[in-house]
Amino acid sequence: MAGFETKPRMSARPHGCSDEEWLARIDLAACYRLADMQGMSKVIWNHITARVPDEPDTMLVFRFGCRYDEVTASNLVKMTLDGTLLSEDAGDLNTAAAVIHSGFYRARPEIMCVMHAHTRAGQAVAALKDGLMLLSQEAMLLYDDLAYHEYEGISDDEAECDRLANDLGKMRQMILRSHGLITVGTTVGEAYWRMVHLEMACEVQMDVLSTGKEFVQQPASVCAKVRAQYLKDFFPGLHEWPALLRKLDKIAPDYAM
């Protein structure tokens, strides 16, 4: 297995990188850094990918062995949707990233980012038979927009790609049973903010259940109203993402290198 150097292999825009790809790289690198700050990383595991806008059959992902806090725009690697590495000296193939993410991009052309996380609360909810319960406003924001995928083992089977995409369908959030969480978005910021909401809903649920007290679940009519309000008045990441980038520009500006 190729090792990962803690210093970026490149400190500038890769040769041949288009303006569209470079902007996608900056956003994706920011997403890795923010996920790490939010406690959504697992050292070198899990993955966030972004479709290359002007090369829709390719995606960007972090170099296998890299920590989330080490990711920069220039040290991301490019691969085709069938898992062929395109970046020079890209290291080892991240098989799980290819298996979990590529099917979504093939099935839904509008998807530009896929985020996968093994958060503590997310894994806990993924282990519950009832899955996510409508205990919080954050959970209600996801009403009728949450899919489930049954556990198939460690994601190294290419045949699982299509099953993952089929289970997601037209949804934008998914719980992988006994595994973790998935969100998708038409932008990196959307996928990230959806993950924040999904993880927050999972955290609140586990906190509530841990009390052993009776809890309140709102009826479907209320949940549908909240969902409709959300769709009408908000777009995930539209305002939050620029604010988060301003934060990164202050505390970790090297993400955009």
Secondary structure as GFF3:
##gff-version 3
##sequence-region A 1 257
A	DSSP	alpha_helix	19	37	.	.	.	ID=ss1
A	DSSP	beta_strand	47	52	.	.	.	ID=ss2
A	DSSP	beta_strand	55	61	.	.	.	ID=ss3
A	DSSP	three_ten_helix	68	70	.	.	.	ID=ss4
A	DSSP	beta_strand	77	80	.	.	.	ID=ss5
A	DSSP	alpha_helix	95	107	.	.	.	ID=ss6
A	DSSP	beta_strand	113	117	.	.	.	ID=ss7
A	DSSP	alpha_helix	120	126	.	.	.	ID=ss8
A	DSSP	alpha_helix	137	141	.	.	.	ID=ss9
A	DSSP	beta_strand	146	149	.	.	.	ID=ss10
A	DSSP	alpha_helix	160	168	.	.	.	ID=ss11
A	DSSP	beta_strand	173	176	.	.	.	ID=ss12
A	DSSP	beta_strand	180	185	.	.	.	ID=ss13
A	DSSP	alpha_helix	188	211	.	.	.	ID=ss14
A	DSSP	alpha_helix	220	233	.	.	.	ID=ss15
A	DSSP	alpha_helix	240	251	.	.	.	ID=ss16
A	DSSP	three_ten_helix	253	256	.	.	.	ID=ss17
###
